[in-house]
Amino acid sequence: MTEPLILYGTSACHLCDQAKDLLAEASVAYAWADIAGDNALLERYSLRIPVLFCPSSGQELGWPFDRSSLEKFLETPE
């Protein structure tokens, strides 16, 4: 993956913290995007966070995800 992944969530989301921990354990680089300040993102993702997004492929990995599903997501051709 050439472009950094984006993890959508909010600061008060314990599931987002779990997703961040999982990404750190897997040494996956990502950019954090807090959806709370963006009405369009809030409307799109509010009930689904955390969501990992790959800008180059447009694919999303929604919670719940584990190490196995994360690895499959990362292997997906762009």
PyMOL Python script that loads the backbone (N, CA, C, O; Angstrom):
from pymol import cmd

cmd.read_pdbstr("""\
ATOM      1  N   MET A   1       0.850  -1.167   0.000  1.00  0.00           N
ATOM      2  CA  MET A   1       0.000   0.000   0.000  1.00  0.00           C
ATOM      3  C   MET A   1       0.899   1.234   0.000  1.00  0.00           C
ATOM      4  O   MET A   1       1.759   1.386   0.867  1.00  0.00           O
ATOM      5  N   THR A   2       0.698   2.085  -0.949  1.00  0.00           N
ATOM      6  CA  THR A   2       1.558   3.247  -1.055  1.00  0.00           C
ATOM      7  C   THR A   2       1.018   4.451  -0.291  1.00  0.00           C
ATOM      8  O   THR A   2       1.784   5.158   0.365  1.00  0.00           O
ATOM      9  N   GLU A   3      -0.274   4.692  -0.364  1.00  0.00           N
ATOM     10  CA  GLU A   3      -0.856   5.796   0.387  1.00  0.00           C
ATOM     11  C   GLU A   3      -1.138   5.337   1.804  1.00  0.00           C
ATOM     12  O   GLU A   3      -1.481   4.176   2.030  1.00  0.00           O
ATOM     13  N   PRO A   4      -0.992   6.258   2.774  1.00  0.00           N
ATOM     14  CA  PRO A   4      -1.309   5.850   4.143  1.00  0.00           C
ATOM     15  C   PRO A   4      -2.794   5.535   4.297  1.00  0.00           C
ATOM     16  O   PRO A   4      -3.656   6.185   3.705  1.00  0.00           O
ATOM     17  N   LEU A   5      -3.055   4.541   5.090  1.00  0.00           N
ATOM     18  CA  LEU A   5      -4.434   4.210   5.425  1.00  0.00           C
ATOM     19  C   LEU A   5      -4.992   5.298   6.326  1.00  0.00           C
ATOM     20  O   LEU A   5      -4.240   6.026   6.973  1.00  0.00           O
ATOM     21  N   ILE A   6      -6.305   5.406   6.367  1.00  0.00           N
ATOM     22  CA  ILE A   6      -6.965   6.368   7.243  1.00  0.00           C
ATOM     23  C   ILE A   6      -7.862   5.594   8.190  1.00  0.00           C
ATOM     24  O   ILE A   6      -8.667   4.767   7.763  1.00  0.00           O
ATOM     25  N   LEU A   7      -7.717   5.869   9.479  1.00  0.00           N
ATOM     26  CA  LEU A   7      -8.599   5.272  10.471  1.00  0.00           C
ATOM     27  C   LEU A   7      -9.583   6.343  10.908  1.00  0.00           C
ATOM     28  O   LEU A   7      -9.203   7.338  11.526  1.00  0.00           O
ATOM     29  N   TYR A   8     -10.850   6.130  10.580  1.00  0.00           N
ATOM     30  CA  TYR A   8     -11.909   7.057  10.965  1.00  0.00           C
ATOM     31  C   TYR A   8     -12.468   6.641  12.318  1.00  0.00           C
ATOM     32  O   TYR A   8     -12.703   5.460  12.573  1.00  0.00           O
ATOM     33  N   GLY A   9     -12.675   7.634  13.182  1.00  0.00           N
ATOM     34  CA  GLY A   9     -13.237   7.362  14.496  1.00  0.00           C
ATOM     35  C   GLY A   9     -13.474   8.653  15.254  1.00  0.00           C
ATOM     36  O   GLY A   9     -13.503   9.735  14.667  1.00  0.00           O
ATOM     37  N   THR A  10     -13.643   8.530  16.562  1.00  0.00           N
ATOM     38  CA  THR A  10     -13.777   9.693  17.442  1.00  0.00           C
ATOM     39  C   THR A  10     -12.897   9.478  18.662  1.00  0.00           C
ATOM     40  O   THR A  10     -12.516   8.351  18.978  1.00  0.00           O
ATOM     41  N   SER A  11     -12.581  10.566  19.339  1.00  0.00           N
ATOM     42  CA  SER A  11     -11.684  10.485  20.489  1.00  0.00           C
ATOM     43  C   SER A  11     -12.311   9.752  21.672  1.00  0.00           C
ATOM     44  O   SER A  11     -11.585   9.218  22.511  1.00  0.00           O
ATOM     45  N   ALA A  12     -13.621   9.715  21.758  1.00  0.00           N
ATOM     46  CA  ALA A  12     -14.301   9.075  22.889  1.00  0.00           C
ATOM     47  C   ALA A  12     -14.740   7.646  22.577  1.00  0.00           C
ATOM     48  O   ALA A  12     -15.620   7.106  23.248  1.00  0.00           O
ATOM     49  N   CYS A  13     -14.142   7.042  21.580  1.00  0.00           N
ATOM     50  CA  CYS A  13     -14.569   5.718  21.104  1.00  0.00           C
ATOM     51  C   CYS A  13     -13.591   4.644  21.602  1.00  0.00           C
ATOM     52  O   CYS A  13     -12.445   4.591  21.157  1.00  0.00           O
ATOM     53  N   HIS A  14     -14.049   3.791  22.525  1.00  0.00           N
ATOM     54  CA  HIS A  14     -13.159   2.746  23.041  1.00  0.00           C
ATOM     55  C   HIS A  14     -12.837   1.696  21.977  1.00  0.00           C
ATOM     56  O   HIS A  14     -11.766   1.091  22.012  1.00  0.00           O
ATOM     57  N   LEU A  15     -13.751   1.476  21.036  1.00  0.00           N
ATOM     58  CA  LEU A  15     -13.464   0.545  19.943  1.00  0.00           C
ATOM     59  C   LEU A  15     -12.366   1.100  19.038  1.00  0.00           C
ATOM     60  O   LEU A  15     -11.550   0.350  18.502  1.00  0.00           O
ATOM     61  N   CYS A  16     -12.357   2.421  18.877  1.00  0.00           N
ATOM     62  CA  CYS A  16     -11.302   3.065  18.083  1.00  0.00           C
ATOM     63  C   CYS A  16      -9.945   2.861  18.754  1.00  0.00           C
ATOM     64  O   CYS A  16      -8.941   2.634  18.079  1.00  0.00           O
ATOM     65  N   ASP A  17      -9.921   2.943  20.091  1.00  0.00           N
ATOM     66  CA  ASP A  17      -8.680   2.685  20.825  1.00  0.00           C
ATOM     67  C   ASP A  17      -8.209   1.250  20.594  1.00  0.00           C
ATOM     68  O   ASP A  17      -7.013   1.002  20.439  1.00  0.00           O
ATOM     69  N   GLN A  18      -9.145   0.314  20.572  1.00  0.00           N
ATOM     70  CA  GLN A  18      -8.785  -1.082  20.302  1.00  0.00           C
ATOM     71  C   GLN A  18      -8.234  -1.235  18.885  1.00  0.00           C
ATOM     72  O   GLN A  18      -7.271  -1.970  18.666  1.00  0.00           O
ATOM     73  N   ALA A  19      -8.838  -0.548  17.935  1.00  0.00           N
ATOM     74  CA  ALA A  19      -8.356  -0.604  16.551  1.00  0.00           C
ATOM     75  C   ALA A  19      -6.956  -0.005  16.449  1.00  0.00           C
ATOM     76  O   ALA A  19      -6.099  -0.551  15.754  1.00  0.00           O
ATOM     77  N   LYS A  20      -6.719   1.107  17.132  1.00  0.00           N
ATOM     78  CA  LYS A  20      -5.387   1.724  17.134  1.00  0.00           C
ATOM     79  C   LYS A  20      -4.355   0.761  17.705  1.00  0.00           C
ATOM     80  O   LYS A  20      -3.259   0.625  17.162  1.00  0.00           O
ATOM     81  N   ASP A  21      -4.706   0.090  18.805  1.00  0.00           N
ATOM     82  CA  ASP A  21      -3.794  -0.884  19.411  1.00  0.00           C
ATOM     83  C   ASP A  21      -3.483  -2.021  18.438  1.00  0.00           C
ATOM     84  O   ASP A  21      -2.332  -2.436  18.311  1.00  0.00           O
ATOM     85  N   LEU A  22      -4.503  -2.517  17.759  1.00  0.00           N
ATOM     86  CA  LEU A  22      -4.315  -3.599  16.793  1.00  0.00           C
ATOM     87  C   LEU A  22      -3.403  -3.158  15.648  1.00  0.00           C
ATOM     88  O   LEU A  22      -2.524  -3.910  15.229  1.00  0.00           O
ATOM     89  N   LEU A  23      -3.609  -1.950  15.147  1.00  0.00           N
ATOM     90  CA  LEU A  23      -2.770  -1.430  14.066  1.00  0.00           C
ATOM     91  C   LEU A  23      -1.329  -1.255  14.536  1.00  0.00           C
ATOM     92  O   LEU A  23      -0.393  -1.533  13.787  1.00  0.00           O
ATOM     93  N   ALA A  24      -1.149  -0.793  15.776  1.00  0.00           N
ATOM     94  CA  ALA A  24       0.199  -0.629  16.325  1.00  0.00           C
ATOM     95  C   ALA A  24       0.891  -1.986  16.470  1.00  0.00           C
ATOM     96  O   ALA A  24       2.061  -2.129  16.115  1.00  0.00           O
ATOM     97  N   GLU A  25       0.168  -2.980  16.992  1.00  0.00           N
ATOM     98  CA  GLU A  25       0.731  -4.327  17.147  1.00  0.00           C
ATOM     99  C   GLU A  25       1.141  -4.917  15.803  1.00  0.00           C
ATOM    100  O   GLU A  25       2.111  -5.671  15.724  1.00  0.00           O
ATOM    101  N   ALA A  26       0.410  -4.580  14.754  1.00  0.00           N
ATOM    102  CA  ALA A  26       0.704  -5.097  13.414  1.00  0.00           C
ATOM    103  C   ALA A  26       1.671  -4.190  12.646  1.00  0.00           C
ATOM    104  O   ALA A  26       1.981  -4.451  11.484  1.00  0.00           O
ATOM    105  N   SER A  27       2.144  -3.125  13.299  1.00  0.00           N
ATOM    106  CA  SER A  27       3.067  -2.153  12.680  1.00  0.00           C
ATOM    107  C   SER A  27       2.502  -1.570  11.390  1.00  0.00           C
ATOM    108  O   SER A  27       3.208  -1.442  10.391  1.00  0.00           O
ATOM    109  N   VAL A  28       1.229  -1.222  11.426  1.00  0.00           N
ATOM    110  CA  VAL A  28       0.560  -0.633  10.267  1.00  0.00           C
ATOM    111  C   VAL A  28       0.512   0.882  10.442  1.00  0.00           C
ATOM    112  O   VAL A  28      -0.023   1.390  11.427  1.00  0.00           O
ATOM    113  N   ALA A  29       1.078   1.590   9.474  1.00  0.00           N
ATOM    114  CA  ALA A  29       1.040   3.053   9.505  1.00  0.00           C
ATOM    115  C   ALA A  29      -0.329   3.529   9.029  1.00  0.00           C
ATOM    116  O   ALA A  29      -0.902   2.980   8.088  1.00  0.00           O
ATOM    117  N   TYR A  30      -0.834   4.550   9.691  1.00  0.00           N
ATOM    118  CA  TYR A  30      -2.140   5.091   9.317  1.00  0.00           C
ATOM    119  C   TYR A  30      -2.232   6.546   9.753  1.00  0.00           C
ATOM    120  O   TYR A  30      -1.468   7.011  10.600  1.00  0.00           O
ATOM    121  N   ALA A  31      -3.170   7.241   9.163  1.00  0.00           N
ATOM    122  CA  ALA A  31      -3.494   8.606   9.577  1.00  0.00           C
ATOM    123  C   ALA A  31      -4.812   8.536  10.340  1.00  0.00           C
ATOM    124  O   ALA A  31      -5.724   7.810   9.943  1.00  0.00           O
ATOM    125  N   TRP A  32      -4.913   9.275  11.417  1.00  0.00           N
ATOM    126  CA  TRP A  32      -6.123   9.308  12.236  1.00  0.00           C
ATOM    127  C   TRP A  32      -7.023  10.429  11.742  1.00  0.00           C
ATOM    128  O   TRP A  32      -6.553  11.541  11.502  1.00  0.00           O
ATOM    129  N   ALA A  33      -8.309  10.148  11.589  1.00  0.00           N
ATOM    130  CA  ALA A  33      -9.277  11.169  11.189  1.00  0.00           C
ATOM    131  C   ALA A  33     -10.448  11.134  12.165  1.00  0.00           C
ATOM    132  O   ALA A  33     -11.232  10.184  12.179  1.00  0.00           O
ATOM    133  N   ASP A  34     -10.556  12.181  12.980  1.00  0.00           N
ATOM    134  CA  ASP A  34     -11.664  12.290  13.926  1.00  0.00           C
ATOM    135  C   ASP A  34     -12.870  12.828  13.169  1.00  0.00           C
ATOM    136  O   ASP A  34     -12.842  13.947  12.658  1.00  0.00           O
ATOM    137  N   ILE A  35     -13.919  12.032  13.099  1.00  0.00           N
ATOM    138  CA  ILE A  35     -15.088  12.401  12.302  1.00  0.00           C
ATOM    139  C   ILE A  35     -15.982  13.420  13.000  1.00  0.00           C
ATOM    140  O   ILE A  35     -16.895  13.964  12.380  1.00  0.00           O
ATOM    141  N   ALA A  36     -15.734  13.684  14.278  1.00  0.00           N
ATOM    142  CA  ALA A  36     -16.618  14.553  15.058  1.00  0.00           C
ATOM    143  C   ALA A  36     -16.721  15.963  14.487  1.00  0.00           C
ATOM    144  O   ALA A  36     -17.759  16.609  14.635  1.00  0.00           O
ATOM    145  N   GLY A  37     -15.676  16.448  13.844  1.00  0.00           N
ATOM    146  CA  GLY A  37     -15.684  17.810  13.330  1.00  0.00           C
ATOM    147  C   GLY A  37     -16.091  17.938  11.875  1.00  0.00           C
ATOM    148  O   GLY A  37     -16.012  19.029  11.309  1.00  0.00           O
ATOM    149  N   ASP A  38     -16.517  16.864  11.267  1.00  0.00           N
ATOM    150  CA  ASP A  38     -16.849  16.881   9.844  1.00  0.00           C
ATOM    151  C   ASP A  38     -18.224  16.248   9.643  1.00  0.00           C
ATOM    152  O   ASP A  38     -18.377  15.035   9.783  1.00  0.00           O
ATOM    153  N   ASN A  39     -19.210  17.057   9.321  1.00  0.00           N
ATOM    154  CA  ASN A  39     -20.585  16.561   9.203  1.00  0.00           C
ATOM    155  C   ASN A  39     -20.737  15.454   8.164  1.00  0.00           C
ATOM    156  O   ASN A  39     -21.487  14.503   8.382  1.00  0.00           O
ATOM    157  N   ALA A  40     -20.036  15.564   7.040  1.00  0.00           N
ATOM    158  CA  ALA A  40     -20.142  14.538   5.998  1.00  0.00           C
ATOM    159  C   ALA A  40     -19.581  13.203   6.494  1.00  0.00           C
ATOM    160  O   ALA A  40     -20.189  12.152   6.289  1.00  0.00           O
ATOM    161  N   LEU A  41     -18.418  13.252   7.147  1.00  0.00           N
ATOM    162  CA  LEU A  41     -17.832  12.020   7.682  1.00  0.00           C
ATOM    163  C   LEU A  41     -18.674  11.467   8.825  1.00  0.00           C
ATOM    164  O   LEU A  41     -18.835  10.254   8.955  1.00  0.00           O
ATOM    165  N   LEU A  42     -19.204  12.356   9.643  1.00  0.00           N
ATOM    166  CA  LEU A  42     -20.051  11.929  10.753  1.00  0.00           C
ATOM    167  C   LEU A  42     -21.291  11.202  10.247  1.00  0.00           C
ATOM    168  O   LEU A  42     -21.691  10.174  10.794  1.00  0.00           O
ATOM    169  N   GLU A  43     -21.887  11.748   9.201  1.00  0.00           N
ATOM    170  CA  GLU A  43     -23.073  11.115   8.621  1.00  0.00           C
ATOM    171  C   GLU A  43     -22.734   9.756   8.014  1.00  0.00           C
ATOM    172  O   GLU A  43     -23.509   8.806   8.119  1.00  0.00           O
ATOM    173  N   ARG A  44     -21.575   9.679   7.381  1.00  0.00           N
ATOM    174  CA  ARG A  44     -21.191   8.441   6.696  1.00  0.00           C
ATOM    175  C   ARG A  44     -20.748   7.331   7.658  1.00  0.00           C
ATOM    176  O   ARG A  44     -21.067   6.160   7.451  1.00  0.00           O
ATOM    177  N   TYR A  45     -20.009   7.710   8.714  1.00  0.00           N
ATOM    178  CA  TYR A  45     -19.354   6.697   9.539  1.00  0.00           C
ATOM    179  C   TYR A  45     -19.837   6.596  10.986  1.00  0.00           C
ATOM    180  O   TYR A  45     -19.385   5.704  11.703  1.00  0.00           O
ATOM    181  N   SER A  46     -20.720   7.457  11.437  1.00  0.00           N
ATOM    182  CA  SER A  46     -21.025   7.540  12.870  1.00  0.00           C
ATOM    183  C   SER A  46     -21.416   6.212  13.512  1.00  0.00           C
ATOM    184  O   SER A  46     -21.019   5.948  14.647  1.00  0.00           O
ATOM    185  N   LEU A  47     -22.166   5.390  12.834  1.00  0.00           N
ATOM    186  CA  LEU A  47     -22.603   4.120  13.411  1.00  0.00           C
ATOM    187  C   LEU A  47     -21.662   2.966  13.090  1.00  0.00           C
ATOM    188  O   LEU A  47     -21.904   1.833  13.506  1.00  0.00           O
ATOM    189  N   ARG A  48     -20.586   3.249  12.351  1.00  0.00           N
ATOM    190  CA  ARG A  48     -19.714   2.167  11.870  1.00  0.00           C
ATOM    191  C   ARG A  48     -18.302   2.225  12.433  1.00  0.00           C
ATOM    192  O   ARG A  48     -17.528   1.292  12.219  1.00  0.00           O
ATOM    193  N   ILE A  49     -17.940   3.283  13.142  1.00  0.00           N
ATOM    194  CA  ILE A  49     -16.552   3.449  13.568  1.00  0.00           C
ATOM    195  C   ILE A  49     -16.143   2.387  14.583  1.00  0.00           C
ATOM    196  O   ILE A  49     -16.959   1.888  15.358  1.00  0.00           O
ATOM    197  N   PRO A  50     -14.863   2.062  14.552  1.00  0.00           N
ATOM    198  CA  PRO A  50     -13.816   2.549  13.673  1.00  0.00           C
ATOM    199  C   PRO A  50     -13.875   1.900  12.283  1.00  0.00           C
ATOM    200  O   PRO A  50     -14.291   0.753  12.119  1.00  0.00           O
ATOM    201  N   VAL A  51     -13.445   2.677  11.305  1.00  0.00           N
ATOM    202  CA  VAL A  51     -13.384   2.200   9.925  1.00  0.00           C
ATOM    203  C   VAL A  51     -12.001   2.512   9.374  1.00  0.00           C
ATOM    204  O   VAL A  51     -11.541   3.652   9.440  1.00  0.00           O
ATOM    205  N   LEU A  52     -11.343   1.500   8.832  1.00  0.00           N
ATOM    206  CA  LEU A  52     -10.049   1.672   8.194  1.00  0.00           C
ATOM    207  C   LEU A  52     -10.287   1.817   6.698  1.00  0.00           C
ATOM    208  O   LEU A  52     -10.951   0.981   6.084  1.00  0.00           O
ATOM    209  N   PHE A  53      -9.746   2.877   6.115  1.00  0.00           N
ATOM    210  CA  PHE A  53      -9.990   3.206   4.709  1.00  0.00           C
ATOM    211  C   PHE A  53      -8.677   3.234   3.948  1.00  0.00           C
ATOM    212  O   PHE A  53      -7.684   3.792   4.414  1.00  0.00           O
ATOM    213  N   CYS A  54      -8.687   2.621   2.764  1.00  0.00           N
ATOM    214  CA  CYS A  54      -7.530   2.645   1.868  1.00  0.00           C
ATOM    215  C   CYS A  54      -7.833   3.609   0.724  1.00  0.00           C
ATOM    216  O   CYS A  54      -8.632   3.279  -0.152  1.00  0.00           O
ATOM    217  N   PRO A  55      -7.215   4.797   0.710  1.00  0.00           N
ATOM    218  CA  PRO A  55      -7.511   5.787  -0.326  1.00  0.00           C
ATOM    219  C   PRO A  55      -7.221   5.308  -1.746  1.00  0.00           C
ATOM    220  O   PRO A  55      -7.942   5.673  -2.675  1.00  0.00           O
ATOM    221  N   SER A  56      -6.185   4.502  -1.930  1.00  0.00           N
ATOM    222  CA  SER A  56      -5.822   4.101  -3.290  1.00  0.00           C
ATOM    223  C   SER A  56      -6.807   3.105  -3.901  1.00  0.00           C
ATOM    224  O   SER A  56      -6.994   3.086  -5.117  1.00  0.00           O
ATOM    225  N   SER A  57      -7.437   2.278  -3.067  1.00  0.00           N
ATOM    226  CA  SER A  57      -8.387   1.295  -3.601  1.00  0.00           C
ATOM    227  C   SER A  57      -9.839   1.669  -3.330  1.00  0.00           C
ATOM    228  O   SER A  57     -10.751   1.160  -3.981  1.00  0.00           O
ATOM    229  N   GLY A  58     -10.047   2.561  -2.367  1.00  0.00           N
ATOM    230  CA  GLY A  58     -11.402   2.930  -1.980  1.00  0.00           C
ATOM    231  C   GLY A  58     -12.069   1.907  -1.080  1.00  0.00           C
ATOM    232  O   GLY A  58     -13.248   2.047  -0.754  1.00  0.00           O
ATOM    233  N   GLN A  59     -11.333   0.877  -0.673  1.00  0.00           N
ATOM    234  CA  GLN A  59     -11.911  -0.168   0.168  1.00  0.00           C
ATOM    235  C   GLN A  59     -11.907   0.240   1.634  1.00  0.00           C
ATOM    236  O   GLN A  59     -11.045   0.991   2.091  1.00  0.00           O
ATOM    237  N   GLU A  60     -12.897  -0.277   2.359  1.00  0.00           N
ATOM    238  CA  GLU A  60     -13.035   0.004   3.778  1.00  0.00           C
ATOM    239  C   GLU A  60     -13.075  -1.303   4.554  1.00  0.00           C
ATOM    240  O   GLU A  60     -13.608  -2.309   4.087  1.00  0.00           O
ATOM    241  N   LEU A  61     -12.503  -1.264   5.741  1.00  0.00           N
ATOM    242  CA  LEU A  61     -12.580  -2.383   6.672  1.00  0.00           C
ATOM    243  C   LEU A  61     -13.254  -1.859   7.927  1.00  0.00           C
ATOM    244  O   LEU A  61     -12.678  -1.068   8.674  1.00  0.00           O
ATOM    245  N   GLY A  62     -14.477  -2.308   8.148  1.00  0.00           N
ATOM    246  CA  GLY A  62     -15.239  -1.833   9.295  1.00  0.00           C
ATOM    247  C   GLY A  62     -15.074  -2.735  10.503  1.00  0.00           C
ATOM    248  O   GLY A  62     -14.787  -3.926  10.382  1.00  0.00           O
ATOM    249  N   TRP A  63     -15.262  -2.143  11.659  1.00  0.00           N
ATOM    250  CA  TRP A  63     -15.191  -2.876  12.911  1.00  0.00           C
ATOM    251  C   TRP A  63     -16.384  -3.796  13.034  1.00  0.00           C
ATOM    252  O   TRP A  63     -17.472  -3.402  12.612  1.00  0.00           O
ATOM    253  N   PRO A  64     -16.262  -4.982  13.575  1.00  0.00           N
ATOM    254  CA  PRO A  64     -15.055  -5.499  14.218  1.00  0.00           C
ATOM    255  C   PRO A  64     -14.102  -6.144  13.209  1.00  0.00           C
ATOM    256  O   PRO A  64     -14.521  -6.837  12.282  1.00  0.00           O
ATOM    257  N   PHE A  65     -12.812  -5.893  13.419  1.00  0.00           N
ATOM    258  CA  PHE A  65     -11.806  -6.607  12.641  1.00  0.00           C
ATOM    259  C   PHE A  65     -10.708  -7.072  13.582  1.00  0.00           C
ATOM    260  O   PHE A  65     -10.451  -6.468  14.624  1.00  0.00           O
ATOM    261  N   ASP A  66     -10.070  -8.163  13.184  1.00  0.00           N
ATOM    262  CA  ASP A  66      -8.991  -8.731  13.974  1.00  0.00           C
ATOM    263  C   ASP A  66      -7.729  -8.773  13.121  1.00  0.00           C
ATOM    264  O   ASP A  66      -7.711  -8.283  11.992  1.00  0.00           O
ATOM    265  N   ARG A  67      -6.693  -9.355  13.668  1.00  0.00           N
ATOM    266  CA  ARG A  67      -5.410  -9.400  12.966  1.00  0.00           C
ATOM    267  C   ARG A  67      -5.546 -10.114  11.620  1.00  0.00           C
ATOM    268  O   ARG A  67      -4.973  -9.677  10.622  1.00  0.00           O
ATOM    269  N   SER A  68      -6.295 -11.194  11.596  1.00  0.00           N
ATOM    270  CA  SER A  68      -6.472 -11.965  10.363  1.00  0.00           C
ATOM    271  C   SER A  68      -7.193 -11.154   9.285  1.00  0.00           C
ATOM    272  O   SER A  68      -6.742 -11.107   8.141  1.00  0.00           O
ATOM    273  N   SER A  69      -8.298 -10.524   9.641  1.00  0.00           N
ATOM    274  CA  SER A  69      -9.030  -9.733   8.641  1.00  0.00           C
ATOM    275  C   SER A  69      -8.237  -8.496   8.237  1.00  0.00           C
ATOM    276  O   SER A  69      -8.343  -8.034   7.101  1.00  0.00           O
ATOM    277  N   LEU A  70      -7.439  -7.954   9.165  1.00  0.00           N
ATOM    278  CA  LEU A  70      -6.577  -6.822   8.830  1.00  0.00           C
ATOM    279  C   LEU A  70      -5.533  -7.248   7.801  1.00  0.00           C
ATOM    280  O   LEU A  70      -5.292  -6.533   6.829  1.00  0.00           O
ATOM    281  N   GLU A  71      -4.917  -8.400   8.009  1.00  0.00           N
ATOM    282  CA  GLU A  71      -3.909  -8.890   7.064  1.00  0.00           C
ATOM    283  C   GLU A  71      -4.514  -9.132   5.682  1.00  0.00           C
ATOM    284  O   GLU A  71      -3.893  -8.806   4.670  1.00  0.00           O
ATOM    285  N   LYS A  72      -5.709  -9.697   5.631  1.00  0.00           N
ATOM    286  CA  LYS A  72      -6.381  -9.902   4.340  1.00  0.00           C
ATOM    287  C   LYS A  72      -6.668  -8.570   3.661  1.00  0.00           C
ATOM    288  O   LYS A  72      -6.505  -8.439   2.448  1.00  0.00           O
ATOM    289  N   PHE A  73      -7.094  -7.587   4.438  1.00  0.00           N
ATOM    290  CA  PHE A  73      -7.370  -6.252   3.908  1.00  0.00           C
ATOM    291  C   PHE A  73      -6.099  -5.634   3.325  1.00  0.00           C
ATOM    292  O   PHE A  73      -6.136  -5.017   2.261  1.00  0.00           O
ATOM    293  N   LEU A  74      -4.991  -5.799   4.014  1.00  0.00           N
ATOM    294  CA  LEU A  74      -3.722  -5.225   3.558  1.00  0.00           C
ATOM    295  C   LEU A  74      -3.192  -5.927   2.313  1.00  0.00           C
ATOM    296  O   LEU A  74      -2.440  -5.329   1.544  1.00  0.00           O
ATOM    297  N   GLU A  75      -3.569  -7.178   2.106  1.00  0.00           N
ATOM    298  CA  GLU A  75      -3.129  -7.932   0.925  1.00  0.00           C
ATOM    299  C   GLU A  75      -3.963  -7.642  -0.308  1.00  0.00           C
ATOM    300  O   GLU A  75      -3.572  -8.012  -1.415  1.00  0.00           O
ATOM    301  N   THR A  76      -5.092  -6.993  -0.142  1.00  0.00           N
ATOM    302  CA  THR A  76      -5.994  -6.721  -1.252  1.00  0.00           C
ATOM    303  C   THR A  76      -5.289  -5.871  -2.298  1.00  0.00           C
ATOM    304  O   THR A  76      -4.717  -4.834  -1.961  1.00  0.00           O
ATOM    305  N   PRO A  77      -5.318  -6.285  -3.558  1.00  0.00           N
ATOM    306  CA  PRO A  77      -4.685  -5.480  -4.611  1.00  0.00           C
ATOM    307  C   PRO A  77      -5.328  -4.104  -4.709  1.00  0.00           C
ATOM    308  O   PRO A  77      -6.534  -3.938  -4.527  1.00  0.00           O
ATOM    309  N   GLU A  78      -4.488  -3.133  -5.000  1.00  0.00           N
ATOM    310  CA  GLU A  78      -4.981  -1.753  -5.109  1.00  0.00           C
ATOM    311  C   GLU A  78      -5.553  -1.485  -6.470  1.00  0.00           C
ATOM    312  O   GLU A  78      -6.013  -0.375  -6.738  1.00  0.00           O
TER     313      GLU A  78
END
""", "prot")
cmd.dss("prot")
cmd.show_as("cartoon", "prot")
cmd.util.cbc("prot")
cmd.orient("prot")
